[in-house]
Amino acid sequence: MKEKMIEKIVQQVIAKLNNDSTDLTSDGPIPIAVSARHIHLQKEHVEILFGKGYELTKKLDLSQPGQFAANETLMIAGPKGSIERVRILGPVRPASQVEVSLTDAFKLGVKPPLRESGDINGSSPITLIGPKGTVYLQEGLIIAQAHIHMNFKEASVLQVEDGQYVNIAINSERPMTFNHVKIRVSERFRLEMHVDTDEANAAFISKGTIGKIITSAVTARPIKTQSVETMAHETTKPSIEKYDKKLLSREDMEKIEANMIHISKQTIVTALAYDYAREKKKQIKIV
């Protein structure tokens, strides 16, 4: 009897998955979800923040299969402020990262880049504060770019592919068009567009709001060009500078012309120095 019940449940799940795309046309509709500020942690940082051997506990499942909101929260702190009770999402990831809105960034006093989730190279620093310890991320704070999850069947119906960019018209009290929304395709995904709280508030997005694809020919952002004089000037800059003082501040960074700054493990780098390095496309490397 138990095996028959399990088989019936499996059949119902498969039927549900197969029927998810039946109402789709080439332009939608696409359900929209609001992604509030949250944290992804690597296992090592879970143990530092909550204690050795600690594992995240599930509060509720998220719409994307296998993802969940944890019971655990952290405080995040920047140069000018902090935000309490920021939710952790599971399961653990290879690298820790924090996703916030631009409004959150103003409160923290940081300037995180607009990035796809997981793309944290050169992003803003942030401090995580837990009940058992703290973790300083030299990079890992981003503002998540609006994107759409979908499986291969849904992508086929919508006539889009993984990595493509589209424009989405939002059907709400305050209609709005979102440009340069990235398509993310995986067999483990289900159709859903994700926006942050600032974007949701601007477009009056709430539960049940949908969007439709109005342009699917966008593939990438325009590439910024440089003048010959600018390129020539940049090529004459020193490539590497060794910095041996105990503190590296923004003021110090402004005096360094090199694009690569080598520091020792003992050198303390301020958050504003990291912000300046990111803005000017410089790299700070511990050697």
Number of C-alpha atoms within 10 A of each C-alpha: 6 7 8 9 10 11 12 12 12 12 12 12 12 11 11 11 14 11 11 13 21 11 9 14 16 16 18 19 20 23 17 22 21 17 19 17 19 19 22 23 21 15 18 16 21 22 18 18 19 19 15 12 10 13 15 20 15 16 13 12 14 12 13 14 11 11 15 19 20 17 14 17 18 21 16 23 20 20 15 11 14 18 15 11 13 19 19 23 25 23 18 18 13 11 14 21 24 28 27 22 21 21 10 18 21 14 15 19 16 23 20 27 20 18 17 15 17 17 15 21 13 22 24 26 26 25 22 20 20 21 12 12 14 17 16 14 16 17 19 25 29 30 23 24 18 21 22 25 22 26 19 19 19 24 20 14 16 21 12 21 18 16 14 17 23 23 19 24 18 23 18 15 10 11 13 17 15 18 15 20 23 23 19 21 22 13 12 12 18 21 23 19 23 20 23 20 20 17 18 18 13 11 19 16 23 13 9 10 18 20 23 20 21 16 14 19 11 14 13 12 8 6 6 5 7 9 8 9 8 9 11 11 10 14 9 10 12 12 13 15 15 13 16 12 12 13 13 20 16 16 11 12 19 12 8 16 16 18 17 18 20 15 21 14 9 11 14 13 16 15 21 21 18 24 21 17 21 19 14 12 11 20 16 21 12 11 9
